[in-house]
Amino acid sequence: MNRTVEVDLAKRSYRVEVQPGLLESVGRFVQSLPEVSSVAVVADSRVAELYGLSLQDALAQVDAPASMIPFPAGEENKTLSTCQGLFDKLFALRPPVDRSSLIVTLGGGVTGDIGGFLAATALRGIRFLQCPTTLLAAVDASTGGKTGVDHEAGKNLIGAFHQPVGVLIDPRCLRTLCPEELRSGLAECVKHAVIRSQDLLRFLEDRKADLLACNEEAMTELIAANVAIKAGVVAADETEQSLRAILNYGHTFGHAIEAEVGFGNMTHGQAVALGMVGANRVATDRGMLSSSTADRVESVLAGLGLATRTEAPDPDVIWDRMLHDKKTRKGRVKLVLPRGIGDVAICDDLTRSEVRAALEYLSGE
Ligand code: GLY
């Protein structure tokens, strides 16, 4: 089975293909691109070990030299210094990289973000192809052209919008994910369902056993449905001037909680799941969202193995983190609040007392 989603961005449009076994066809895709002089595959050390050889086999049919440029695995390596090491390897390749070269990112969100940033900035911009190997990257990060690295001052503070020439997703790669990573991706699927689609929420309820078992057919459907939602939002607002901000549902609380517990101690998706519960609490307190809908979202999250309660983080610290979020403007903290499934509003008037109430709820008080 295969699914294709178009990302409609005029001259920068591209297709996202989802198909079990697709990694074997990366060569066919590269061969179909106009003039590729060389290919550099960016992958972390772990993914390079798991899938590097298969990808190199697939690229053997391409009429251009292909090289692997690995970097050390781990979220903490999403930095400019990792980029520096990758630039050194990229510019040492022979034949030298040129404007017709192609970067292929093979891996999770960190790899896509770093490899995409490399492509956005090397020689002032070369093409890149995303091959995500985690559910989180497949349903979210690989589509939409956000690339970049973290800075000590915060996540994703250095980067560029640079769209890939295509996204090839092989759901078979998800079989090597640990359960936490799988659940992390599922949390972003719940996010897409709440902001955009009743059908997707029902799918997550009805097929949860298949999804947790990584059933290929269910995963293919799930990924395509999520990419279609993301593609629609990105096509309407590529550089996040307005609508694209709805993709941050769950992220205002989520990022603050993730930073507070320490990156690496909680998966991104788990933090976003808690963030959605926190945002829903603000929405129910404001009378925007019914308690029954908020309870339904919590049940879906819990059914997918995601925690919906956490040890009470200090509300003042969380508030402070929110105030310093890059999306906060003039001290007004932005929050995406649901009015129902598939219907959200972007508010910029979150208050300290609402944060306190939501955190009390999250800690089960
Ligand atoms: N992950 C949010 C976005 O791509 O805008």
Boltz pocket constraint, residues with backbone or C-beta under 6 A from the ligand:
constraints:
  - pocket:
      binder: B
      contacts: [[A, 140], [A, 141], [A, 143], [A, 144], [A, 146], [A, 244], [A, 247], [A, 248]]
      max_distance: 6.0
